[in-house]
Each structure stands twice: as structure tokens, then as C-alpha cells.
């Protein structure tokens, strides 16, 4: 009996030990799982501030309208383009009391919508009329026996003697003409054909019909052939001297007509988009008794000056002036274009032009002032078109803005110097 109870007790102990092996591991696994979950939560909690920091360091801006800035991705409400991410720009505000604003003479005005008329005041220079230039070249090789033109600037009339030339080719051509005239043994039709060819040859070599008739009438060869001015004007180029040997490729001189001249004005590249032929222009040239003379653009040259980045325009001048116009005179020119309607504008006095960018000082609703980069367009009569960077109704500083801008730049510089050591310490700690 005692043996029976002993065996029963041993069996119960074995059952209890087996149950402890099977039952107790389950809470341990739950605890391990709970511990792992807690570690993941802690890691996420540690990573969340870094993600928030990254989000806070990024802003989204429209590539076409720089004043459209958002904290989250999206599209521009003006043009519909996707906003692009960039590092958040630090904004520095300047705050001064009302009394100090009065002492500094701070004045503001609101950005407004208006119509700007395209207008440009520039200078024009009187130049020779290129269409009235005549270049004089010899038609045959030879020597200049006499040169009637001695210097540039000399005025000539049509028919005035320019020079005389001796040319063997001209002598031979004259001999051929006289032989054709004396061709008694030739048939009349053949003789006339030879005379016609000889006359044409002399004409192409530069001799006039009057000279050819005189040779046929006298029967004598003209060894020194005179050459006369084909048109009236001023000798603007003289490239030879008496006695020189010349060829058809030699440009002897240039005669430029002085009955009409051109007025050439230089227009900056940024104004070239509204220039057009026929656009009105006013000219003031007191030396020629021209005051507010109304004319128009006659021609726009198709190439910009590579040095000055300006475009040349030609302006019509009156046919006759009280005082003759002289090449080199300078005139005041006013060019007018069409209107640009409903544009956002501010006074030019509010702009801070640094060469690399343009900015204004904007007064916020809380009375502080902040720097704002702007893109400007047309500038006319003290008004500047704002393409981006401002909204209608925002107040910009028109007097005292340079003091505020200097203070804002100084504050930004100080803030950057303070942030620099902290960033260096963080970088060192990460190592």
C-alpha cells in the first residue's frame, strides 16, 4: 500500500515538472516580444525628431514665381507648375520703434497695379548715309598721272575731275576702235558690229560715251584718260596718291552723298523686345534747330553690339534743316512703345540694386521689416515693374531702406556666426 502511494507521488511530481516546462516559457516569449516592441517604439521616437528637423529645413517654391513658397509639396496657384524643394531661407526681420522710424525718415508705399508705357530716353549720333556711298575703282591697270583730290573731307560735284590715268589696256582698246572705224575693206554690217564691240569694251573699261565719240571724231588716241565724279558728295576715304600704280582691286576713294544723313541710336538689350519699325520717336538737336521733332524708327539693325550689348536703330531725319547737320553731332532721342497694362509696380526709389540681385525692404503687418528679393521688368519714369517677389498691397520702404537693409544684413551675419560653432560641435560629436 505504501509502495502504491509512493509511486503515485512520483508520478504527480513528474506531471508537475512537465507542466512547468510547457507553461512557463510562454510568458517569457511575451515579455521578449514586448521588449522588442518597446525598442522599436523608442527607435521610432528617436528618429521622428530627425525627420521633423529635415522637414523643417525644406520649403517648396515655384520656379516661375519665386514669391510662392509653401511648407509642403504642391502646385503653384498661378501657373500650375510643381513646386520645387529647396533649403529653407533664413528670414531676418528688423524691428524699430515708431519714434525711431520718424527720426530715420522711414517712408513706405504699397505695391500697386498700373499701366506702364514703354519709353526710353537715349542718345543718337548723326552718321553718314551708307546708301549714298560711291566707291571709285579703276577699270584697268595703270598709273595715276594726276590726282585732283588731295585730302579727305573735300567736297566734289557730279562731273568734277577726280584723276587721270595712263593704261596700256585703254590705249589698245582705243586703237581697236579706230581700226574698226577705218575698216574700208569690211562689209558695212561687219564694220558696224566691230565698232559697236569696240565702243562697248571702252565703256566697260570706264570711258564715257562722250569720250568715245570724241576719239572717233578726232581719230586720235587719248593716252591720259580723265575720270570724273559720278555723284556729288564728300570724299570720306582717300587711299592713293599721285603717281601710284593701281589695279581694278584698288579702292581709290569713296564719295558719300551729304544730301541726307542718318541718326543712329543705341538701345539697351532689355528694351529691344518692344522696338518696331515705324515706332514714334522725338528728336532734340539744338545745333540744327530741332526741338521735339516728331519722326519714327526707320530701320532696326539685326545684330547686337557685342561690347555694349545694345541694339542700333536708325531714325529718320528731316529732309532739310535750318542748320546743316554734321556727322558726329549728338541728339537727344525719345523712343515710345505700346502700353503694358495691369502690371505690379513700385517706385524705383524703393529698389536696392546690388549688381547681383535686386531687393526691397517690406514692412510686415506687425510693424517689422524684412529683406525680399524681387525680379524687375520694365523701368519707366520712376516706376519699376515687379515680375516676382511681391504681392499687391505689400508695403515697401521708399526712404531709409538702405539703413534697414544694412541692419538686416548685419543681423543675418551675426546669426550665421552663432550657428557655425553649434554645427561644428554636432559634427565633432557624430565622429
Helices and strands as residue ranges (DSSP letters): H 2-56, E 58-61, E 69-70, E 84-87, E 93-94, H 98-104, E 107-110, E 112-128, G 130-132, E 133-137, E 142-147, E 155-156, E 161-166, H 168-181, H 188-204, H 209-218, E 224-228, E 233-238, E 245-246, E 251-256, E 261-268, G 269-274, E 280-285, G 286-288, E 290-304, E 310-315, E 330-347, G 348-350, E 352-353, E 358-363, E 369-380, E 383-388, E 395-399, H 401-430
